[in-house]
């Protein structure tokens, strides 16, 4: 396990947990700093997807386009269908990544999830929206914070 990589769950009773994440692939210019915003986003989504797979989740969709936007990751956590929003940052100068998911963004995610469910019907018992915050920096393992059941 890598000490710099952590996950936290906001699900009551689960408390903090530690897990290792797959190290990010070497960026094409050699540094995280040289990546564009879309490249940083894709890198964070790759790291988040690898983390979920390590946790035993089944990823159904990545970057799924629906009528009014895109869902980063749609996955099954056991029998729970989870819509995962991934936020990635290089620095906390503009705030921690998960702070970008405010009430307005949660309303939008609920709308996107409802559009997804109108078009798709994977077998599930429950629904949930999670946020995975990823911090990446040159020469360091990514830090992951997984917030389960946000806006419930």
Buried (B, 14 or more C-beta within 10 A) or exposed (E): EBEBBBBBBBBEEEEEEEBBBBEBEEBEEEEBEEBEEEBBBBBBBBBBBBBBEEEEBEBBBBEBEBEEEEBBBBBBBEEBBBBBBBBBBBEEEEEEBBEBBEEEBBEBBBBBBEBBBEEEEEEBEEBBBBBBBBBBBEEBBBBBBBBBBBBE
